[in-house]
Amino acid sequence: MNYHAAADFLSDLRRFAVDPGTESIRALLGELGDPHEDVAFVQIAGSNGKGSTARMTESVLREAGYRVGLYTSPHFDDLRERVRVDGRKITESAVAEFVERVRPFLVDRAVEGDPLTSFETLTAMALWYFGRSDVDVAVLEVGMGGRLDATSVVDPVAAAVTAVSLEHTDILGETLGEIAAEKVTVAPDDAPLVTGATGESLAAVRDHAPDAVAVGVAEESPDVTVRYDGLVNHTEAGVGIEGRDWGVETRVPMPGSYQARNAGVAAVLARQVGGDRVTEAALERGLRSAHWPGRFEVMACDPLVVLDGAHNPGACAAIAETVGEYDYDDLHLVFGAMHDKDHREMAAELPDAASVRTCAPAHERAADPAVLAAAFDAADGADVTTAPTVSAALDRARGDAAPDDCVLVVGSLFAVAEARRTWSRLAVPRDVDSQGDARAVLERANADASDVTDAAAESVHRVVTTRLDRREARALDRAVGRTAATAVTADYRTDRELRSAVVAGTDGELRALLSALDGRDEEVANVAAILRERIDEEDGLPSHGYPWEARPSVMGILNVTPDSFHDGGDFFDPTAAVERAEAMVEAGADVIDVGGESTRPGADTVPTETEIERVTPVIEAIADLDALVSIDTRKAEVARAALDAGADILNDVTGLADPEMRFLAAEYDVPVVVMHSIDAPVVPGKTVAYDDVVSDVIDELAERIALAERAGLPREKVIVDPGLGFGKDAVEEFTLLDRLDEFRALGCPILIGHSHKSMFGHIGQDPDERLPATVATSALAVDRGADLVRVHDVPENVAAVRAAVATADPDGVPEDWQA
């Protein structure tokens, strides 16, 4: 079974009505051998804020050194987003394995008239995956209520009820007291329930959980006090949390006073799980790192564009308060909601808008845009119109907005998911030179076998892959029918899963396809835009005068450390380091990369002050050389000292794990190398599962690039590094090298760091004989699209890079290269 079939099977279970209770999921887990029994669980219920609180709790526990699972709902683009371990989505192969394992049991239950629902089965899959992944603790977002929810099959070690309001009254009860009674049943046996409820809701919670730990503002006399300090920058807000004998001052990446309360709940939960292991530093950095898509997520400025999944009146009122913290002229709303919500009350709670564009997400419960428009009819002075899709409504709103205006997408997480694809969707170029290559690309896209056979011969041209929803796939098929281009799309039955699409043709055929898409259905406006980036690439990236923008460049490695692999200790003396830098520049290096901490397997962490003392004297001494200086560090404090000493570039092997690093790059307006890594320093012997290492690394790097952009750094100043040697085996590393051109989909310069690495053991090269392989790989990397190569041996690798450039363009060799 492949992932395509597994996702369809799980989606088909949605046809079964909810039957509250845990008996069915207990039976399924028993069939699997109760794989979750050795995992500690945190359970988070509530009417609003439970997803954000779950993400914050998970982030803090990871900062405290735990291996953490996270289960949330709904998903945006594919169901794997719901189940994560240490931030990485469950693999496609694991989903397929799970469904193949449980399908006979589920089919038998359905035949007997006692089927499991989609949510129950997905919950079981999460618990199964957490057990097999050996997580220390898993954080579960409750689906509905508490007592009767599938997640309540576990016995949590800590639990929370974020808030209580009137919801699902047909199942949970018609009063706050009745609903609270259902939710508080998540309380653990050995720790008090934590709650962010206020007023009447808090009283209802304490009627059933008298020892509950209340988190709130000082005026409420809570057990744990939170303070909201407002915006610190356009994407972060300051918060303070104070317990009886502990406290923390930090920032959260989700503005809003309610997020301060959620942060407080998360902090208490994490401390209940980890005790003293959850230090103030873990709380500070964990809360600041808890990015959560679609929860007051700032996507762009000029105009300000904000996405938030607020889906009931209370959440809309909170959003109105948060939007009020921003300085803007006019507000333009994009509103898409489900049909079972109180639209008029939601509209009343939202801030006054100059225009409203109502729309329907591609979801069976989506409300008609005309019905939603009627809810805004009473709004004074608002221009209220309907749009056929979320993307069309967003395009219109952004077109109407002036640079100092604000565009707010709200009403449902499903609407937010579709809007977010304007920024998150990628079109990936594929290197297809034969029918075998074409078949491999089509099969990776889960195309039907008959389509693979028919399309392979027509795809030995230019090939681009992307992901579409069902409406977009149909619109693309209509456009392809008017051209000679080829398009093959996986035919998922579910509307909630993006499907892979393979588009192929000659340059002329693909340009004809773009013409066919232009001026046609608004449904494919975003598809046309993302395809155009890959089909029409002549203009390239904006130029800032960096050497790699004109030609592939060489970055020379200068380790001022006693323990780095290959050259540890050789240049630990500052005088020797400066002499080495001068020699590298003389040999043709464009960038000198100075590092003061080793990330080799088993390396010890270097204190911040020690690292600064190592690198700053060297940077100051070489800053005037005819080359840019890069600082290789994972600590923002070290990076700032290096920039002040004269560095020009940040090189972060952790991919912006330090939340401050992206803001620092934006503040100094310098390029930042964002590397894909699982651990830095590398953990010896640790294995990582990939479905397709190239696609997975591109997907995970895209999330990090988005963080840099939201901090204010232009995409072209983010340099991506696939991270050879960090969380990949040798076969995966050579695969990344071979398919390096696919990283063009990210719209960033590409760096490859391969010098003397263990991957060359795969071809029989011992550690002391890897120079020839390094030199050969530099030439291959440039041939496959690398903009920079990072190496120890500059003269030999400069020659390799120049040979590769001259081979590609014999007439374009610069005069200063020639003897």
Backbone hydrogen bonds, N-H to C=O, Kabsch-Sander energy under -0.5 kcal/mol:
donor,donor_aa,acceptor,acceptor_aa,energy
6,A,2,N,-2.1
7,A,3,Y,-3.1
8,D,4,H,-2.0
9,F,5,A,-2.3
10,L,6,A,-2.4
11,S,7,A,-2.3
12,D,8,D,-2.4
13,L,9,F,-0.9
13,L,10,L,-0.5
14,R,11,S,-2.1
15,R,12,D,-1.6
16,F,13,L,-1.6
21,G,148,L,-2.5
26,R,22,T,-2.1
27,A,23,E,-1.9
28,L,24,S,-2.0
29,L,25,I,-2.7
30,G,26,R,-2.3
31,E,27,A,-2.0
32,L,28,L,-1.3
33,G,30,G,-1.4
34,D,29,L,-3.4
37,E,34,D,-1.4
39,V,36,H,-1.8
40,A,136,D,-1.3
42,V,138,A,-2.7
43,Q,158,A,-2.0
44,I,140,L,-2.6
45,A,43,Q,-0.5
45,A,160,A,-3.0
47,S,163,A,-1.7
53,T,49,G,-2.3
54,A,50,K,-2.3
55,R,51,G,-2.3
56,M,52,S,-2.4
57,T,53,T,-2.6
58,E,54,A,-2.5
59,S,55,R,-2.3
60,V,56,M,-2.3
61,L,57,T,-2.2
62,R,58,E,-2.1
63,E,59,S,-2.0
64,A,60,V,-1.6
65,G,62,R,-1.7
66,Y,61,L,-2.2
68,V,66,Y,-0.6
69,G,137,V,-2.1
70,L,84,R,-2.4
71,Y,139,V,-2.5
72,T,82,R,-1.8
81,E,78,D,-2.1
82,R,79,L,-1.7
83,V,80,R,-1.1
84,R,70,L,-2.3
84,R,82,R,-0.5
85,V,88,R,-2.4
86,D,68,V,-3.3
88,R,85,V,-2.0
90,I,80,R,-0.9
90,I,83,V,-2.3
95,V,91,T,-1.9
96,A,92,E,-2.4
97,E,93,S,-2.3
98,F,94,A,-2.7
99,V,95,V,-2.5
100,E,96,A,-2.4
101,R,97,E,-1.8
102,V,98,F,-2.3
103,R,99,V,-2.2
106,L,102,V,-2.5
107,V,103,R,-2.9
108,D,104,P,-2.3
109,R,105,F,-2.2
110,A,106,L,-2.2
111,V,107,V,-2.4
112,E,108,D,-1.8
113,G,110,A,-1.4
114,D,109,R,-2.7
118,S,13,L,-0.6
121,T,117,T,-2.1
122,L,118,S,-2.8
123,T,119,F,-2.4
124,A,120,E,-2.2
125,M,121,T,-2.3
126,A,122,L,-2.3
127,L,123,T,-2.3
128,W,124,A,-2.6
129,Y,125,M,-2.6
130,F,126,A,-2.7
131,G,127,L,-2.0
132,R,128,W,-2.1
133,S,129,Y,-1.6
134,D,131,G,-1.1
135,V,130,F,-1.7
136,D,67,R,-2.5
137,V,67,R,-1.6
138,A,40,A,-2.6
139,V,69,G,-2.7
140,L,42,V,-3.4
140,L,138,A,-0.5
141,E,71,Y,-2.6
142,V,44,I,-2.9
142,V,140,L,-0.6
147,R,182,E,-1.6
149,D,146,G,-1.1
152,S,149,D,-1.7
153,V,150,A,-1.5
154,V,151,T,-1.5
157,V,41,F,-3.0
158,A,41,F,-1.1
160,A,43,Q,-2.0
161,V,194,V,-2.4
162,T,45,A,-2.8
167,E,165,S,-0.7
171,I,168,H,-2.0
172,L,168,H,-3.2
173,G,169,T,-0.8
179,I,175,T,-2.3
180,A,176,L,-3.0
181,A,177,G,-2.1
182,E,178,E,-1.3
183,K,179,I,-2.2
184,V,180,A,-2.7
185,T,182,E,-0.7
186,V,183,K,-1.6
187,A,184,V,-2.0
194,V,159,A,-1.9
195,T,213,V,-2.7
196,G,161,V,-1.3
197,A,161,V,-0.6
201,S,198,T,-1.4
202,L,198,T,-1.1
203,A,199,G,-2.1
204,A,200,E,-2.0
205,V,201,S,-2.2
206,R,202,L,-2.7
207,D,203,A,-1.4
208,H,204,A,-0.7
208,H,205,V,-1.1
209,A,205,V,-1.9
212,A,209,A,-2.1
213,V,193,L,-3.4
214,A,212,A,-0.7
215,V,195,T,-2.5
216,G,224,V,-2.2
220,E,217,V,-1.9
221,S,218,A,-2.1
223,D,214,A,-1.3
224,V,214,A,-2.2
225,T,242,E,-2.4
226,V,216,G,-2.2
227,R,240,G,-2.5
229,D,227,R,-0.6
229,D,238,G,-2.8
230,G,238,G,-0.6
232,V,236,E,-2.8
233,N,236,E,-1.5
237,A,252,V,-2.2
238,G,230,G,-2.5
239,V,250,T,-2.7
240,G,227,R,-2.2
241,I,248,V,-2.5
242,E,225,T,-2.8
243,G,246,W,-2.8
248,V,241,I,-2.3
250,T,239,V,-2.3
252,V,237,A,-2.4
259,Q,256,G,-1.2
260,A,256,G,-0.8
260,A,257,S,-0.7
261,R,257,S,-1.1
262,N,258,Y,-2.1
263,A,259,Q,-2.5
264,G,260,A,-2.1
265,V,261,R,-2.3
266,A,262,N,-2.5
267,A,263,A,-2.5
268,V,264,G,-2.1
269,L,265,V,-2.4
270,A,266,A,-2.7
271,R,267,A,-2.1
272,Q,268,V,-2.1
273,V,269,L,-1.8
274,G,270,A,-3.1
275,G,271,R,-2.4
277,R,274,G,-1.9
278,V,275,G,-1.6
279,T,277,R,-1.5
283,L,279,T,-2.3
284,E,280,E,-2.8
285,R,281,A,-2.6
286,G,282,A,-2.3
287,L,283,L,-2.3
288,R,284,E,-1.4
289,S,285,R,-1.6
290,A,287,L,-1.0
291,H,289,S,-2.3
295,R,292,W,-1.6
296,F,294,G,-0.7
297,E,307,L,-2.8
298,V,296,F,-0.6
299,M,297,E,-0.7
299,M,305,V,-2.8
300,A,305,V,-1.0
304,L,405,D,-2.0
305,V,300,A,-2.4
306,V,407,V,-2.8
307,L,297,E,-2.3
308,D,409,V,-2.4
309,G,294,G,-1.9
316,C,312,N,-2.3
317,A,313,P,-2.3
318,A,314,G,-1.8
319,I,315,A,-2.1
320,A,316,C,-2.2
321,E,317,A,-1.7
322,T,318,A,-2.0
323,V,319,I,-3.1
324,G,320,A,-1.5
325,E,322,T,-2.0
326,Y,323,V,-1.8
328,Y,326,Y,-0.8
329,D,404,D,-2.6
332,H,406,C,-2.6
333,L,355,S,-2.8
334,V,408,L,-2.8
335,F,357,R,-2.2
336,G,334,V,-0.5
336,G,410,V,-1.7
339,H,365,R,-3.5
341,K,338,M,-1.3
343,H,341,K,-1.5
346,M,342,D,-2.3
347,A,343,H,-2.8
348,A,344,R,-2.1
349,E,345,E,-1.6
350,L,346,M,-1.3
354,A,331,L,-2.7
355,S,331,L,-1.2
356,V,383,D,-3.0
357,R,333,L,-2.7
358,T,356,V,-0.6
358,T,385,T,-2.4
359,C,335,F,-2.0
363,H,361,P,-2.2
366,A,363,H,-1.9
367,A,337,A,-2.7
371,V,368,D,-0.6
372,L,368,D,-2.0
373,A,369,P,-2.5
374,A,370,A,-1.7
375,A,371,V,-1.0
375,A,372,L,-0.6
376,F,372,L,-0.6
376,F,373,A,-1.3
377,D,374,A,-1.0
379,A,376,F,-2.1
382,A,379,A,-0.9
383,D,354,A,-1.9
384,V,382,A,-0.9
385,T,356,V,-2.5
385,T,383,D,-0.6
387,A,358,T,-2.2
393,A,389,T,-2.1
394,L,390,V,-2.7
395,D,391,S,-2.5
396,R,392,A,-2.3
397,A,393,A,-2.5
398,R,394,L,-2.7
399,G,395,D,-2.0
400,D,396,R,-2.0
401,A,397,A,-1.5
405,D,402,A,-2.3
406,C,330,D,-2.6
407,V,304,L,-3.2
408,L,332,H,-2.4
409,V,306,V,-2.7
409,V,407,V,-0.5
410,V,334,V,-2.6
410,V,408,L,-0.5
411,G,310,A,-1.3
416,V,412,S,-2.0
417,A,413,L,-2.4
418,E,414,F,-1.6
419,A,415,A,-2.3
420,R,416,V,-2.7
421,R,417,A,-0.8
421,R,418,E,-0.6
422,T,419,A,-1.7
423,W,420,R,-1.8
424,S,420,R,-2.1
425,R,421,R,-1.7
428,V,426,L,-0.5
428,V,465,T,-3.1
430,R,463,V,-2.8
432,V,430,R,-0.9
433,D,431,D,-0.6
438,A,434,S,-2.1
439,R,435,Q,-2.8
440,A,436,G,-2.0
441,V,437,D,-2.1
442,L,438,A,-2.5
443,E,439,R,-2.7
444,R,440,A,-2.1
445,A,441,V,-1.1
446,N,443,E,-1.7
447,A,442,L,-2.0
452,V,448,D,-2.2
453,T,449,A,-2.0
454,D,450,S,-2.2
455,A,451,D,-2.7
456,A,452,V,-1.8
457,A,453,T,-0.6
458,E,455,A,-0.6
459,S,455,A,-0.6
459,S,456,A,-1.2
460,V,457,A,-0.5
461,H,459,S,-1.8
462,R,505,G,-2.2
463,V,430,R,-0.8
464,V,503,V,-2.8
465,T,428,V,-2.4
466,T,501,A,-2.1
468,L,499,R,-2.7
473,A,469,D,-2.5
474,R,470,R,-2.2
475,A,471,R,-2.1
476,L,472,E,-2.6
477,D,473,A,-2.3
478,R,474,R,-1.9
479,A,475,A,-2.0
480,V,476,L,-2.9
481,G,477,D,-1.8
482,R,479,A,-1.5
483,T,480,V,-2.2
486,T,504,A,-2.9
488,V,502,V,-2.3
490,A,500,S,-2.2
492,Y,490,A,-1.2
498,L,77,D,-3.0
499,R,468,L,-3.2
501,A,466,T,-2.8
502,V,488,V,-2.8
503,V,464,V,-3.2
503,V,501,A,-0.5
504,A,486,T,-3.0
505,G,462,R,-1.8
510,L,506,T,-2.6
511,R,507,D,-2.4
512,A,508,G,-2.0
513,L,509,E,-1.8
514,L,510,L,-2.1
515,S,511,R,-2.0
516,A,512,A,-2.2
517,L,513,L,-2.0
518,D,514,L,-2.1
520,R,517,L,-1.8
524,V,521,D,-1.5
525,A,522,E,-1.5
528,A,524,V,-2.9
529,A,525,A,-1.9
530,I,526,N,-2.3
531,L,527,V,-2.4
532,R,528,A,-2.2
533,E,529,A,-1.2
534,R,530,I,-0.7
534,R,531,L,-0.9
535,I,531,L,-2.5
536,D,532,R,-2.8
537,E,535,I,-0.7
540,G,537,E,-0.8
549,E,546,Y,-1.6
550,A,546,Y,-0.5
550,A,547,P,-1.4
551,R,547,P,-1.6
553,S,787,D,-2.8
555,M,789,V,-3.2
556,G,554,V,-0.6
556,G,591,V,-3.3
557,I,791,V,-2.6
558,L,593,D,-2.9
560,V,558,L,-0.8
560,V,595,G,-2.5
561,T,559,N,-1.0
567,D,565,F,-2.1
568,G,564,S,-1.6
569,G,561,T,-2.9
570,D,567,D,-1.9
571,F,559,N,-0.5
571,F,567,D,-0.6
572,F,569,G,-0.8
577,A,573,D,-2.3
578,V,574,P,-2.4
579,E,575,T,-2.2
580,R,576,A,-2.1
581,A,577,A,-2.4
582,E,578,V,-2.4
583,A,579,E,-2.0
584,M,580,R,-2.3
585,V,581,A,-2.4
586,E,582,E,-2.3
587,A,583,A,-1.6
588,G,585,V,-1.4
589,A,584,M,-2.5
590,D,554,V,-2.3
591,V,554,V,-1.7
592,I,628,L,-2.6
593,D,556,G,-3.3
593,D,591,V,-0.5
594,V,592,I,-0.7
594,V,630,S,-3.1
595,G,558,L,-2.1
596,G,632,D,-0.7
602,G,682,V,-1.6
603,A,600,R,-2.2
611,E,607,P,-2.4
612,I,608,T,-2.4
613,E,609,E,-2.4
614,R,610,T,-1.6
615,V,611,E,-2.1
616,T,612,I,-2.3
619,I,615,V,-2.5
620,E,616,T,-2.6
621,A,617,P,-1.7
622,I,618,V,-1.6
623,A,619,I,-1.2
625,L,622,I,-1.9
627,A,625,L,-2.2
628,L,590,D,-2.4
630,S,592,I,-3.4
631,I,649,I,-2.3
632,D,594,V,-3.3
632,D,630,S,-0.6
633,T,631,I,-1.0
633,T,651,N,-1.7
639,A,635,K,-2.3
640,R,636,A,-2.6
641,A,637,E,-1.7
642,A,638,V,-2.4
643,L,639,A,-2.6
644,D,640,R,-2.4
645,A,641,A,-1.2
646,G,642,A,-0.6
646,G,643,L,-1.0
647,A,642,A,-2.4
648,D,629,V,-3.5
649,I,629,V,-1.6
650,L,671,P,-2.4
651,N,631,I,-2.5
652,D,650,L,-0.5
652,D,673,V,-2.5
653,V,651,N,-0.7
655,G,652,D,-1.5
661,M,658,D,-1.7
662,R,658,D,-0.5
663,F,659,P,-0.6
664,L,660,E,-2.2
665,A,661,M,-2.2
666,A,662,R,-1.8
667,E,663,F,-2.6
668,Y,664,L,-2.4
669,D,665,A,-0.9
670,V,665,A,-1.8
672,V,717,K,-2.3
673,V,650,L,-3.5
674,V,672,V,-0.6
674,V,719,I,-3.2
675,M,652,D,-1.8
675,M,673,V,-0.7
676,H,721,D,-2.5
677,S,675,M,-0.6
682,V,599,T,-1.8
686,K,683,V,-1.7
696,D,692,D,-3.0
697,V,693,V,-2.3
698,I,694,V,-2.5
699,D,695,S,-2.4
700,E,696,D,-2.3
701,L,697,V,-2.6
702,A,698,I,-2.1
703,E,699,D,-1.0
704,R,700,E,-1.1
705,I,701,L,-2.6
706,A,702,A,-2.0
707,L,703,E,-1.3
708,A,704,R,-1.7
709,E,705,I,-2.5
710,R,706,A,-2.5
711,A,707,L,-1.3
712,G,708,A,-0.5
712,G,709,E,-1.4
713,L,708,A,-2.1
717,K,714,P,-1.9
718,V,715,R,-2.2
719,I,672,V,-2.6
719,I,717,K,-0.6
720,V,718,V,-0.5
720,V,749,P,-2.7
721,D,674,V,-2.0
726,F,723,G,-2.0
727,G,725,G,-0.6
733,E,729,D,-2.2
734,F,730,A,-2.5
735,T,731,V,-2.0
736,L,732,E,-2.3
737,L,733,E,-2.0
738,D,734,F,-2.4
739,R,735,T,-2.0
740,L,737,L,-1.3
742,E,739,R,-1.6
743,F,740,L,-1.7
744,R,741,D,-1.8
745,A,742,E,-1.7
746,L,743,F,-1.7
747,G,744,R,-1.9
751,L,720,V,-3.1
752,I,788,L,-2.1
754,H,752,I,-0.6
754,H,790,R,-0.6
755,S,790,R,-0.9
757,K,754,H,-1.8
760,F,757,K,-1.7
761,G,758,S,-2.2
762,H,759,M,-1.5
763,I,760,F,-1.1
764,G,761,G,-1.7
765,Q,760,F,-2.2
766,D,764,G,-0.6
769,E,766,D,-2.3
770,R,767,P,-0.6
774,T,770,R,-2.2
775,V,771,L,-2.6
776,A,772,P,-2.5
777,T,773,A,-2.3
778,S,774,T,-2.0
779,A,775,V,-1.6
780,L,776,A,-2.2
781,A,777,T,-3.0
782,V,778,S,-2.1
783,D,779,A,-2.2
784,R,780,L,-1.7
785,G,782,V,-1.3
786,A,781,A,-2.7
787,D,750,I,-2.6
788,L,750,I,-1.9
789,V,553,S,-2.0
790,R,752,I,-2.3
791,V,555,M,-2.6
791,V,789,V,-0.6
794,V,792,H,-1.0
797,N,793,D,-1.5
798,V,794,V,-2.9
799,A,795,P,-1.8
800,A,796,E,-1.6
801,V,797,N,-2.6
802,R,798,V,-2.6
803,A,799,A,-2.2
804,A,800,A,-2.1
805,V,801,V,-2.3
806,A,802,R,-2.7
807,T,803,A,-2.1
808,A,804,A,-1.7
809,D,805,V,-2.0
812,G,809,D,-1.7
813,V,810,P,-0.6
817,W,814,P,-1.4
818,Q,814,P,-0.6
818,Q,815,E,-1.0
